[in-house]
Structure formats: structure tokens, C-alpha cells
């Protein structure tokens, strides 16, 4: 059940999530520019272990996940420690829980237990988003998007890996009771060129969503 509001959005912190290649960063940039919001983008390309991970996941998994966690923590800590009266809305292309979801797929046993303990300590310092948006696309569309952007270190990403990541997100959504979760079924639609789809996304973000999952099919 949703109720449309007159202002841009009733939320102060919106996190946009999705699988690899879903279009999270692109959407966040478009929204932040139009709504004059503070933008927080994950600096994933700065992770020097990422190319090695895609070639040898078992060997580099803990290193790559630890680097991601510390960098995300540093970035979010800086963002939320800053008072910005002129940008009351913050839009981020990730939520810190992403750290644990990916680690859960890539780490095993003792490494995962240690990682989870570290994550719990770091996560306690952050607010949860007022709205968590998840861009959902079929795996075959994700693979096309990944190929289109042409990052060399992403060439080895398999459909099976994308499926496990997708399952991890939805398993988490079933347990999250405090945050409204807006799942947008995007399919193969391109909101960068399709104005109607982009407007539909904005309209959804201008509504007050209740806690729990709200699935909306666009188009």
C-alpha cells in the first residue's frame, strides 16, 4: 500500500542496490543530478585485488572482500559524519549489507565467520536507509550489460555466480523488517533512453512505502 506525496521524495537516505550490471550507478547519478542530492558512489574500480579475484576466486576472495568492506566503511563514515544542510537527500549506489551478502557467497567456514564478526562491529555505526531500492533484471540481461560496458576483469563472471548473488539479496530481503524494500522489475528496459520508464522509477521513489518488500513491474 503506497501513498503518493507532493515533494520529490519523503526519504533522506535512499540506497539503490542490484546485481552486477543492473544499472545502479547510472540511476543514482541521474536521480542525484535531477534532485540535487548528495551522491555516494562505490569506488569498486580502486580495488586492486578485483581482477585477480575473477581469475582465481578461491585464492583472493578474503582479500578482495576485506578491501571492499574497509573502503565502503570509510566512505560511508565520511558521508554520514558530514552535515550538509543544502543536500538533505543522500542517494547511494550501495548499502553496507552488500558487504556481507557478497562475502557469504565468496568466503567459506572460518574466513566467513571472522569476516562476519568484523562486519558486525563496523555496521553498528551506520544508519539503515529510509528506502532500499533493488533493480531486478534477468541474468541474461545482466550478462549483456556487463559485456556492453567492457570491463576486462568482468569477462569471467558466470551466470551461476550472478544467480547466487541474486538469491543472496532476496534471502536477505525476507529477513529485513525495519526498512521499506522497493523491488523494481526492470527487465531489459533502458531507463537512460526510455523517459517513460525513468519517470515511473521516480514516481515510485516519491511514494511512501511500508516496511517489507514491495514489488513493482515497470512498463
trRosetta pair geometry for C-beta under 8 A, 3 or more apart (Angstrom, degrees):
i j d omega theta_ij theta_ji phi_ij phi_ji
1 210 6.2 43 57 -14 82 128
2 207 4.2 29 175 165 124 132
2 208 6.3 161 -155 69 71 55
2 209 5.6 -20 -104 -92 105 63
2 210 7.7 -130 -82 -8 62 80
2 214 7.1 84 -56 -155 115 154
3 207 6.5 151 70 -158 32 84
3 208 5.1 -9 56 44 87 108
4 203 7.4 -30 -119 -172 117 85
4 206 6.2 30 -151 115 80 97
4 207 5.2 -49 -95 -98 56 86
5 9 7.6 101 66 -141 127 23
5 10 5.2 111 0 -50 165 107
5 206 5.9 -139 55 168 82 77
5 207 6.8 161 4 -111 82 31
5 208 6.2 85 -37 -33 114 95
7 10 6.9 112 67 -73 110 59
7 206 7.5 -171 89 -147 49 94
8 35 5.1 122 -174 -131 150 113
8 89 7.3 -72 95 -47 132 159
8 206 6.4 -110 170 -104 31 97
9 14 7.0 -29 152 -48 158 135
9 35 7.2 4 4 -139 114 153
9 89 6.5 89 62 -119 118 139
9 131 7.8 -102 180 16 124 148
9 205 5.2 -36 -105 146 123 89
9 206 5.5 -101 -90 -99 62 52
10 130 7.8 -137 109 148 74 137
10 206 7.8 99 -10 -163 79 42
10 208 5.3 6 34 -85 155 88
11 14 5.2 94 107 -62 139 91
11 89 7.1 78 97 -130 70 97
11 129 7.7 28 -176 170 131 85
11 130 3.9 173 -146 94 98 129
11 131 4.6 -73 -92 -1 160 113
11 205 7.5 -84 25 -173 124 84
12 88 6.0 -76 -129 158 92 81
12 89 6.0 -133 -144 -107 41 52
12 90 6.7 31 151 20 65 85
12 130 5.6 100 40 -17 68 144
13 89 7.7 -178 -71 -158 33 53
13 90 4.9 -2 -111 64 72 104
13 92 7.5 4 -169 3 85 108
13 127 6.5 121 31 100 167 121
13 129 4.7 -135 120 -134 97 66
13 130 5.0 121 55 1 74 91
13 131 7.7 168 93 30 55 66
14 31 7.8 -74 85 132 143 152
14 89 7.2 6 5 -173 103 98
14 90 7.3 178 30 92 62 56
14 91 5.1 -10 69 -112 100 74
14 92 7.4 176 92 27 52 66
14 129 6.1 78 -133 -170 19 123
14 130 6.7 -51 -71 61 57 89
14 131 4.9 -13 -115 68 82 101
14 132 8.0 170 -160 -87 57 25
14 133 6.4 23 -179 -7 101 113
14 205 6.6 24 -124 -146 155 118
15 91 7.9 162 -89 -159 30 48
15 92 4.9 -20 -113 69 75 101
15 93 7.9 135 -161 -125 64 3
15 94 6.6 -33 -163 119 106 18
15 95 3.9 82 156 -70 157 96
15 129 3.9 -125 0 -60 104 154
15 131 7.5 -178 31 91 63 54
15 132 5.3 -14 68 -116 100 70
15 133 7.0 -176 92 28 48 73
16 24 4.9 161 119 -151 104 85
16 27 5.8 -157 -174 88 163 120
16 28 5.3 -155 34 -67 138 99
16 91 6.9 21 -11 -175 109 92
16 92 7.1 -175 24 90 72 49
16 93 5.5 -31 68 -122 100 52
16 94 7.9 -36 72 -52 58 29
16 133 4.6 -22 -111 72 68 110
16 134 7.9 161 -164 -84 52 26
16 135 6.8 31 -179 -20 97 105
17 24 6.5 -8 -140 -111 16 134
17 94 6.5 76 -99 -128 79 47
17 95 5.7 -49 -62 9 120 105
17 98 6.5 -170 -126 -76 116 114
17 132 6.4 0 7 -175 117 94
17 133 6.8 160 25 84 66 53
17 134 5.0 -24 77 -103 93 73
17 135 7.4 -168 94 18 42 74
17 169 6.9 169 136 -133 129 127
18 22 3.0 -114 143 76 132 159
18 23 6.9 -16 84 48 161 61
18 24 4.8 -172 36 -61 110 103
18 134 5.8 140 -79 -165 67 59
18 135 3.6 -19 -86 56 142 89
18 136 6.9 -146 -129 -66 94 36
18 137 7.4 49 -171 6 120 94
19 22 5.0 114 54 -45 65 114
19 135 8.0 -114 25 87 67 82
19 136 7.8 67 -1 -126 104 49
19 137 6.9 -120 47 49 114 88
19 139 7.9 -66 126 -103 166 64
19 142 5.5 -39 104 -111 124 146
19 162 5.7 69 -178 -160 136 90
19 165 5.4 118 -127 105 93 121
19 166 5.4 -21 -75 -75 130 85
19 169 7.4 -110 -66 -12 78 145
20 142 6.4 86 84 -175 68 119
20 146 6.4 39 132 -86 102 119
20 154 7.3 -177 168 -140 133 122
20 157 6.4 -114 96 -151 152 159
20 162 6.4 -108 46 -109 101 95
20 165 6.9 53 -5 80 93 169
21 137 7.5 -98 109 67 88 139
21 141 7.8 173 127 120 116 67
21 142 4.1 118 81 -161 125 73
21 143 7.2 126 91 -52 171 18
21 144 8.0 136 172 65 138 51
21 145 3.8 138 -176 88 105 115
21 146 4.3 -69 -81 -55 138 82
21 149 7.5 -158 -115 11 87 126
21 162 7.9 -30 35 -119 119 131
22 135 4.2 142 157 95 121 114
22 136 7.4 -26 -136 -92 129 14
22 137 5.3 176 -123 11 78 115
22 142 6.5 -22 -68 -105 64 98
22 145 7.5 138 -66 77 16 163
22 186 7.3 119 -169 39 88 144
23 26 4.8 -57 -166 47 78 117
23 27 5.6 79 134 -26 92 101
23 135 5.8 -113 60 149 91 165
23 137 7.8 91 5 -30 104 139
23 145 7.1 -96 -53 -151 84 153
23 186 7.2 -138 39 150 133 171
23 191 7.0 126 150 34 152 107
23 192 7.9 -140 -150 -31 127 104
24 27 6.2 -67 -155 37 24 106
24 28 6.3 19 156 -17 64 111
24 93 4.4 116 139 -163 105 97
24 94 7.2 66 153 -63 150 66
24 135 6.2 -158 -76 22 70 130
25 28 5.7 -57 -147 37 31 112
25 29 6.4 32 156 -20 66 105
25 41 5.9 64 -133 -139 101 110
25 42 7.6 -104 -84 39 109 86
25 93 4.6 28 -89 -132 61 163
26 29 5.9 -57 -152 34 29 111
26 30 6.6 26 154 -17 63 107
26 191 7.9 145 116 71 114 99
26 192 6.2 -55 167 -68 132 119
27 30 5.8 -58 -151 37 33 111
27 31 6.2 26 157 -15 68 109
27 93 7.9 136 63 -111 83 98
27 135 6.8 165 -5 -63 154 142
27 191 6.5 38 -97 77 96 140
27 201 7.0 -103 -147 163 122 159
28 31 5.9 -58 -144 41 29 107
28 32 5.9 27 161 -18 66 112
28 39 6.3 122 150 -144 102 100
28 41 6.7 160 99 -90 141 87
28 91 5.1 172 -151 139 89 113
28 92 7.0 -34 -134 150 143 10
28 93 4.4 -107 -9 -70 155 94
29 32 6.0 -57 -139 39 25 109
29 33 6.3 25 161 -19 62 109
29 39 6.8 53 -103 -141 53 148
29 41 7.7 24 -67 -80 90 130
30 33 6.1 -59 -150 35 25 109
30 34 6.5 13 159 -10 62 112
30 191 7.6 -154 47 122 167 109
30 192 7.3 -151 -67 -104 142 73
30 198 7.0 -88 147 -145 151 124
31 34 6.0 -64 -147 42 29 104
31 35 5.7 -7 169 11 69 117
31 37 6.7 -8 127 27 85 135
31 91 5.5 177 97 -133 119 169
31 202 7.3 172 -111 -98 95 88
31 205 7.3 2 -133 70 137 173
32 35 6.5 -68 -128 55 22 89
32 36 7.7 32 174 -146 54 3
32 37 4.4 -101 -129 64 69 94
32 38 7.3 -79 -143 90 115 13
32 39 3.9 39 -147 -76 168 109
32 91 4.9 -142 -73 52 96 131
33 36 7.8 16 -177 -71 22 41
34 202 7.8 -52 96 -107 151 134
35 89 6.1 -44 135 77 124 151
35 91 7.6 101 65 -29 127 135
36 87 6.7 -134 140 -110 78 84
36 89 8.0 97 87 49 62 111
37 87 6.0 107 -158 -164 36 100
37 89 4.0 -66 -119 98 105 103
37 90 6.4 159 175 -105 103 16
37 91 4.7 69 116 -4 144 107
38 79 7.3 146 143 -158 128 101
38 84 5.7 99 -65 81 140 160
38 87 4.0 108 -42 137 93 141
38 89 6.9 174 23 92 76 51
38 90 4.7 -29 72 -106 106 72
38 91 7.2 161 80 23 52 66
39 90 7.9 175 -78 -156 18 60
39 91 5.8 -20 -110 69 62 92
39 92 7.7 140 -169 -90 46 44
40 75 6.7 130 -164 151 105 109
40 76 7.0 69 -173 -98 150 65
40 79 5.0 7 -95 -107 130 158
40 90 6.3 25 -8 -178 114 103
40 91 7.1 -177 28 91 76 42
40 92 3.9 -20 73 -104 110 91
40 93 7.3 -155 97 14 65 68
41 92 7.5 -169 -71 -148 31 60
41 93 5.3 28 -124 19 64 122
42 72 6.7 -13 -124 -100 98 94
42 75 7.5 152 -116 74 51 166
42 92 7.9 78 -42 -180 80 91
42 93 5.8 -109 3 82 92 100
42 94 4.7 47 -50 -1 127 136
43 46 4.5 10 145 8 106 123
43 71 6.3 -109 65 164 104 130
43 75 6.8 170 6 -76 107 145
44 47 5.9 -37 -172 3 52 115
44 50 6.9 85 168 -83 85 157
44 68 7.4 11 -118 -116 77 102
45 50 7.8 -94 -128 38 32 154
46 71 6.9 167 84 -141 121 155
47 50 4.3 87 95 -33 110 108
47 64 6.2 71 168 -148 132 80
47 67 5.2 125 -135 115 97 132
47 68 6.1 -6 -94 -71 141 78
47 71 7.2 -126 -78 8 90 156
48 67 7.6 -131 37 -149 71 164
49 52 5.3 -64 -164 47 58 114
49 53 5.8 68 139 -36 83 102
49 60 5.3 -179 178 -173 107 119
49 63 4.8 -155 -140 119 163 109
49 64 4.3 -146 106 -84 118 78
49 67 5.8 149 24 8 123 150
50 53 5.4 -51 -146 28 33 116
50 54 6.8 28 161 -16 65 101
50 64 5.9 112 -85 -137 53 121
50 153 5.7 77 122 148 95 152
51 54 6.2 -57 -154 34 33 106
51 55 6.8 19 153 -7 64 110
51 152 7.3 14 -121 99 114 97
51 153 3.8 -102 -102 -109 74 124
52 55 5.9 -69 -155 45 34 106
52 56 6.1 -37 170 44 74 97
52 59 7.6 -82 153 91 105 109
52 60 4.6 144 114 -77 102 162
52 64 7.6 -166 72 -64 91 116
53 56 7.2 -92 -133 68 21 55
53 57 5.7 49 180 -110 69 57
53 60 4.2 -126 -87 99 67 122
53 61 6.5 108 -138 -83 103 46
53 63 7.8 -153 -75 73 103 93
53 64 4.2 6 -69 -44 142 158
53 106 7.9 -2 -167 -153 121 141
54 57 7.1 26 -112 -69 20 85
54 153 5.2 139 26 175 144 77
54 154 6.8 -124 -115 -99 160 29
54 155 7.6 108 147 50 139 62
54 156 4.6 139 163 57 99 117
54 157 6.7 -54 -137 -58 116 70
55 156 6.4 139 -83 0 50 164
56 59 4.4 -3 137 32 114 117
56 60 5.8 95 88 -1 86 104
57 60 6.7 -86 -139 54 23 84
57 61 5.5 47 170 -66 69 99
57 106 6.4 -120 -178 -144 107 96
58 61 6.3 -25 -135 -13 19 116
60 63 5.2 -66 -161 50 65 113
60 64 5.3 59 144 -25 93 108
61 64 6.2 -64 -145 38 23 104
61 65 6.2 13 164 -11 64 113
61 106 4.2 -174 -151 157 115 103
61 107 5.5 173 136 -79 123 64
61 111 7.4 85 99 135 110 154
62 65 6.1 -62 -144 42 27 105
62 66 6.0 27 159 -20 65 111
62 107 6.0 85 -84 -109 75 110
62 111 4.9 -101 -89 -158 121 131
62 115 7.1 -141 -135 -65 83 123
63 66 6.0 -58 -145 37 25 109
63 67 6.4 25 157 -18 62 108
64 67 5.9 -55 -150 35 30 112
64 68 6.4 31 153 -19 64 106
64 106 7.6 -72 72 150 113 157
65 68 5.6 -52 -147 37 34 113
65 69 6.3 35 155 -22 66 106
65 99 7.2 114 -170 -167 87 76
65 102 6.5 -174 -115 107 104 102
65 103 4.5 105 -161 -98 146 92
65 106 6.0 171 -54 79 128 132
65 107 6.3 -74 22 -45 162 117
65 115 6.3 3 119 -136 131 144
66 69 5.8 -53 -146 34 31 112
66 70 6.5 23 159 -13 65 107
66 115 7.2 -117 -78 -114 80 101
66 118 7.9 13 -123 97 87 161
67 70 6.2 -60 -147 39 28 104
67 71 6.2 20 159 -13 65 113
68 71 6.0 -65 -146 42 26 106
68 72 6.0 24 161 -17 66 111
68 99 6.2 177 117 -120 105 87
68 102 7.4 -25 94 78 161 143
69 72 6.0 -57 -143 38 26 108
69 73 6.2 27 158 -20 63 109
69 99 4.7 93 -101 -155 84 133
69 103 7.6 19 -58 -56 122 133
69 115 7.5 -178 -38 -160 158 95
69 118 7.0 79 137 118 155 117
69 119 6.4 -97 -139 -93 136 84
69 122 6.8 121 170 60 104 163
70 73 5.7 -54 -146 37 29 113
70 74 6.3 31 155 -19 64 106
71 74 5.7 -52 -147 36 31 111
71 75 6.3 29 156 -17 65 108
72 75 5.8 -58 -146 39 30 110
72 76 6.1 21 161 -11 67 111
72 94 6.9 -83 -130 105 123 137
72 96 6.0 148 142 -119 125 76
72 98 7.7 -160 -126 68 162 105
72 99 5.9 -149 54 -67 153 120
73 76 6.2 -60 -141 42 25 103
73 77 6.0 28 159 -23 63 112
73 96 7.3 71 -85 -131 65 121
73 122 4.8 -62 -109 -172 138 130
74 77 5.9 -58 -145 35 24 112
74 78 6.5 22 158 -16 61 107
75 78 6.0 -59 -154 36 28 108
75 79 6.3 25 152 -19 64 110
76 79 5.4 -54 -144 37 35 114
76 80 6.1 12 165 -3 70 110
76 92 7.7 26 -103 -120 95 155
76 96 6.1 -45 -23 -70 169 113
76 126 5.7 0 141 -109 136 129
77 80 6.6 -66 -140 46 23 94
77 81 6.0 22 161 -21 63 116
77 125 6.7 12 -103 118 97 135
77 126 7.8 -93 -77 -80 63 93
78 81 6.0 -60 -139 37 24 109
78 82 6.7 25 161 -24 60 108
79 82 6.3 -66 -162 27 26 108
79 90 6.8 110 165 -147 119 140
79 92 7.7 91 144 -84 171 120
80 90 7.9 -20 -86 -72 75 176
80 126 6.7 142 12 -130 162 74
80 127 6.7 173 -139 16 146 101
84 87 4.5 -16 134 49 126 94
84 88 7.7 -158 100 -70 83 34
85 88 7.4 3 -166 -67 35 82
87 90 7.2 83 137 -74 105 65
92 95 7.0 123 95 -73 123 53
92 129 7.5 -132 42 -90 112 123
94 98 5.0 -70 -167 12 104 153
95 98 5.7 124 67 -22 63 96
95 128 7.9 30 -159 -151 119 66
95 129 5.9 -83 -109 -14 115 124
95 132 6.0 -5 -57 -122 155 109
96 99 5.8 -22 178 4 61 116
96 122 7.7 -149 -175 120 135 101
96 123 5.7 164 123 -116 134 87
96 126 5.4 109 -3 60 152 165
97 100 5.7 -53 -165 38 56 107
97 101 6.2 56 141 -23 78 105
97 123 7.5 67 -80 -129 62 134
97 172 6.5 137 152 -170 133 149
98 101 5.5 -58 -144 38 35 113
98 102 6.2 28 163 -13 70 107
99 102 6.6 -65 -154 38 21 101
99 103 6.3 17 154 -15 60 115
99 119 5.9 176 110 -123 120 117
99 123 8.0 -156 55 -74 129 107
100 103 5.5 -57 -141 41 32 113
100 104 6.1 41 157 -29 65 104
100 115 7.8 156 -117 132 68 103
100 116 6.7 72 -133 -113 108 73
100 119 5.0 110 -78 179 103 163
100 123 7.8 -12 -33 -61 125 144
101 104 5.8 -52 -153 27 27 115
101 105 7.2 18 152 -12 58 103
101 165 7.4 82 141 -151 107 70
101 168 4.5 129 -170 142 95 123
101 169 6.3 51 -163 -76 152 58
101 172 5.9 -59 -93 -39 117 145
102 105 5.9 -60 -158 36 37 106
102 106 6.1 8 156 -1 72 118
102 165 6.9 9 -103 -121 74 101
102 168 7.5 141 -71 105 36 162
103 106 6.0 -75 -138 50 31 96
103 107 5.0 -5 -180 7 77 121
103 112 6.4 146 147 -125 97 79
103 115 5.0 -153 -179 138 146 148
103 116 7.6 -179 109 -65 136 68
103 119 7.3 -152 33 -55 156 142
104 107 7.1 -44 -96 46 17 89
104 112 6.6 79 -112 -143 50 124
104 168 6.0 151 78 -134 121 128
105 161 7.7 108 156 -155 136 74
105 164 5.0 126 -136 133 126 119
105 165 6.2 -56 -33 -81 169 64
105 168 5.7 -85 -51 -53 113 146
107 111 4.4 -130 -166 108 111 110
107 112 4.0 153 110 -73 111 81
107 115 5.7 102 53 9 175 149
108 111 6.1 51 59 43 51 109
108 112 6.0 -86 154 -18 3 114
109 112 6.2 113 49 26 17 101
109 113 6.9 -34 155 -8 41 105
110 113 5.6 -54 -145 36 33 113
110 114 6.3 31 157 -16 66 106
111 114 6.0 -58 -150 38 29 109
111 115 6.1 28 153 -19 65 110
112 115 5.5 -55 -142 39 32 113
112 116 6.1 36 157 -24 66 106
113 116 5.8 -52 -147 33 28 113
113 117 6.8 29 154 -19 61 103
114 117 5.9 -56 -155 32 33 111
114 118 6.6 28 152 -14 65 106
115 118 5.8 -58 -152 39 34 110
115 119 6.1 36 151 -23 68 108
116 119 5.5 -52 -144 36 31 115
116 120 6.4 37 156 -26 64 102
117 120 5.9 -49 -150 28 30 113
117 121 7.0 28 153 -16 60 103
118 121 6.0 -58 -157 34 34 110
118 122 6.4 20 154 -9 68 111
119 122 6.0 -65 -146 44 31 104
119 123 5.6 29 161 -23 70 115
120 123 6.0 -54 -134 37 23 111
120 124 6.8 38 160 -37 57 101
121 124 6.3 -53 -164 11 27 114
122 125 6.7 -59 -176 20 43 108
123 126 6.1 -67 -161 32 49 108
128 178 6.0 86 67 105 166 120
128 179 5.2 -121 155 -73 128 121
129 132 5.1 123 70 -69 129 74
129 179 6.2 66 69 -145 76 130
130 179 7.7 177 -169 -140 12 86
130 180 7.5 5 152 34 53 105
131 179 7.4 151 -118 -178 20 90
131 180 5.2 -29 -117 77 71 108
131 182 6.2 9 -177 -1 104 117
131 205 7.0 142 114 -136 158 77
131 209 6.4 94 -122 43 108 121
132 176 7.7 -16 32 136 154 162
132 179 5.1 53 -6 143 116 130
132 180 6.9 172 28 89 73 53
132 181 4.9 -22 75 -110 107 70
132 182 7.0 169 86 24 50 70
133 182 4.9 -21 -109 71 68 104
133 184 6.5 10 -171 -7 95 114
133 205 7.0 -24 -76 -89 139 103
134 169 6.4 137 -138 168 138 135
134 173 7.4 -56 -24 -80 157 134
134 181 6.5 15 -6 -177 115 94
134 182 7.1 173 22 87 70 51
134 183 4.8 -19 66 -111 109 69
134 184 6.9 175 82 23 52 71
135 184 5.6 -23 -109 68 55 105
135 186 5.3 8 -165 -15 88 137
136 166 7.8 88 -136 -141 89 109
136 183 5.7 26 -19 -176 127 94
136 184 6.6 173 20 80 81 48
136 185 5.3 -33 72 -105 113 53
136 186 6.4 159 67 15 51 82
137 141 4.3 -105 167 85 114 128
137 142 5.5 143 94 -56 114 82
137 145 7.6 50 108 -7 163 140
137 186 5.3 -41 -75 70 88 104
137 187 6.5 85 -127 -170 73 4
137 188 7.1 99 -150 -79 108 45
138 141 4.8 93 62 6 80 103
138 142 7.2 -143 99 -6 43 87
138 187 7.0 19 -4 -138 98 51
138 188 7.5 -31 34 -55 106 85
139 142 5.4 -52 -150 34 37 116
139 143 6.4 39 153 -21 68 102
139 159 4.9 84 156 -150 134 92
139 162 4.9 135 -133 102 99 129
139 163 5.8 -21 -82 -66 143 82
139 166 7.2 -98 -73 -21 94 147
140 143 5.7 -49 -149 33 33 113
140 144 6.7 36 151 -19 62 103
140 159 7.5 7 -75 -116 57 124
141 144 5.6 -53 -152 35 36 113
141 145 6.4 35 151 -17 67 106
141 187 6.9 152 -59 166 163 41
141 188 4.8 -147 -113 -94 127 79
142 145 5.7 -58 -150 38 32 110
142 146 6.2 33 153 -21 67 106
142 162 5.4 158 95 -155 149 149
143 146 5.6 -51 -145 35 31 113
143 147 6.3 31 155 -18 64 106
143 157 7.6 -164 -112 99 77 104
143 159 6.3 -32 -61 -82 133 87
143 162 7.2 -118 -59 -12 84 161
144 147 5.8 -56 -148 37 29 110
144 148 6.2 33 152 -25 64 108
144 188 7.9 19 58 -131 145 106
145 148 5.5 -52 -146 32 31 115
145 149 6.7 20 160 -12 65 104
146 149 6.5 -62 -152 37 28 100
146 151 7.5 -73 -168 37 75 97
146 154 5.2 -135 -171 145 108 131
146 157 6.1 -92 -177 58 163 137
147 150 7.2 31 171 -72 39 56
149 154 7.7 25 80 52 104 151
151 154 4.3 63 79 8 104 114
151 155 7.8 -148 94 -36 59 70
152 155 6.1 -28 -169 -18 42 115
153 156 7.9 -50 178 22 44 97
154 157 5.2 -18 -173 -10 72 120
157 161 5.7 -116 -163 70 72 135
157 162 6.6 71 162 -50 108 98
158 161 4.7 102 58 1 82 100
158 162 7.2 -147 97 -1 48 85
159 162 5.6 -55 -149 39 38 112
159 163 6.3 41 152 -23 68 105
160 163 5.6 -54 -150 34 32 114
160 164 6.6 31 154 -19 65 102
161 164 5.9 -54 -151 33 33 109
161 165 6.6 33 151 -18 64 105
162 165 5.7 -53 -150 36 34 112
162 166 6.4 37 152 -21 65 106
163 166 5.6 -52 -148 35 32 114
163 167 6.4 33 154 -19 65 105
164 167 5.7 -52 -147 36 33 112
164 168 6.4 39 151 -25 64 103
165 168 5.6 -52 -151 30 32 115
165 169 6.8 34 152 -19 64 100
166 169 5.9 -53 -156 31 33 111
166 170 6.7 20 155 -9 66 108
167 170 6.0 -62 -147 42 33 104
167 171 6.1 35 155 -21 68 107
168 171 5.8 -54 -145 36 29 111
168 172 6.5 29 155 -18 62 106
169 172 5.8 -62 -156 36 30 110
169 173 6.4 33 150 -25 67 105
170 173 5.3 -43 -144 29 38 117
170 174 6.8 45 155 -24 62 98
171 174 6.0 -51 -159 26 33 114
171 175 7.3 18 150 -9 61 108
172 175 6.0 -70 -158 40 38 104
172 176 6.2 37 152 -30 75 108
173 176 5.8 -53 -140 27 34 112
173 181 5.3 162 -140 155 103 169
173 183 7.5 27 -134 -63 160 121
173 213 5.5 63 165 -78 120 119
174 213 7.9 -21 -83 -27 49 132
176 179 5.4 -37 163 42 122 99
176 181 6.3 99 83 -46 132 131
177 211 6.4 46 172 156 47 129
177 212 7.4 6 -132 -74 50 73
178 211 6.3 -74 -172 -137 13 134
179 211 6.4 108 70 -132 13 87
180 209 3.9 126 -174 100 141 104
180 210 6.1 146 -105 96 105 20
180 211 5.4 -95 -71 -94 61 38
180 212 7.2 -13 -122 43 53 45
180 214 6.8 -3 -173 3 92 119
181 212 6.7 -88 31 137 95 23
181 213 4.8 -33 79 -100 112 61
181 214 6.8 161 84 20 56 71
182 204 6.0 139 -173 156 142 119
182 205 7.6 -173 71 -84 169 64
182 209 5.6 -133 -70 -66 103 172
182 214 5.3 -23 -110 69 62 104
182 216 6.8 -9 -170 10 89 117
183 213 6.0 10 -9 -163 118 98
183 214 6.8 174 23 81 75 47
183 215 4.6 -23 72 -106 113 68
183 216 7.0 157 82 23 58 66
184 201 6.4 33 -136 -114 158 90
184 204 6.7 152 -90 76 113 168
184 216 5.6 -21 -110 71 61 97
184 218 5.9 28 -174 -31 95 118
185 215 6.6 43 -31 -176 108 92
185 216 6.8 -157 16 94 84 43
185 217 4.2 -24 61 -110 128 66
185 218 6.3 -173 77 11 65 75
186 189 5.4 -126 178 51 74 96
186 191 7.3 -72 -143 -31 119 111
186 197 7.6 80 -143 -175 83 128
186 218 5.9 9 -108 39 49 130
187 218 7.4 -141 14 64 99 90
187 219 7.0 -75 32 37 133 141
189 194 5.8 -69 -176 39 97 156
189 197 4.9 175 155 -112 134 159
189 218 6.3 -117 47 101 156 117
189 219 5.5 -171 -72 -47 151 143
190 193 4.8 20 110 33 118 100
190 194 5.6 122 76 -3 66 102
190 197 7.5 125 77 57 34 151
191 194 5.9 -67 -110 61 34 90
191 197 4.6 -121 -101 109 78 111
191 198 4.3 123 -174 -75 94 77
191 201 6.0 18 -134 -10 150 141
192 198 7.6 100 -77 -70 20 125
194 197 4.1 44 106 14 117 114
194 198 6.6 156 92 -14 64 86
195 198 5.6 -58 -148 40 36 112
195 199 6.1 36 155 -20 69 106
196 199 5.8 -53 -147 36 29 111
196 200 6.5 34 151 -23 62 104
196 219 7.6 94 111 -105 110 71
197 200 5.5 -51 -151 32 33 115
197 201 6.7 36 150 -20 64 100
197 218 5.5 75 -143 158 88 128
197 219 5.9 -9 -96 -67 99 96
198 201 5.7 -51 -154 31 35 113
198 202 6.6 33 150 -16 65 104
199 202 5.6 -52 -148 38 36 112
199 203 6.3 41 152 -24 66 103
200 203 5.6 -51 -148 32 31 114
200 204 6.7 33 153 -19 62 103
200 218 5.1 136 108 -139 143 99
200 219 7.3 -140 18 -49 167 51
201 204 5.9 -57 -157 33 32 111
201 205 6.6 22 151 -11 65 108
201 218 6.9 -3 -62 -106 77 143
202 205 5.7 -62 -150 42 35 107
202 206 6.4 32 152 -21 68 109
203 206 5.6 -60 -150 36 33 112
203 207 7.0 35 152 -27 62 105
204 207 5.9 -56 -159 23 36 115
204 216 5.8 -171 -112 64 139 169
209 214 5.2 -119 -152 8 121 153
210 214 7.3 120 50 -58 74 122
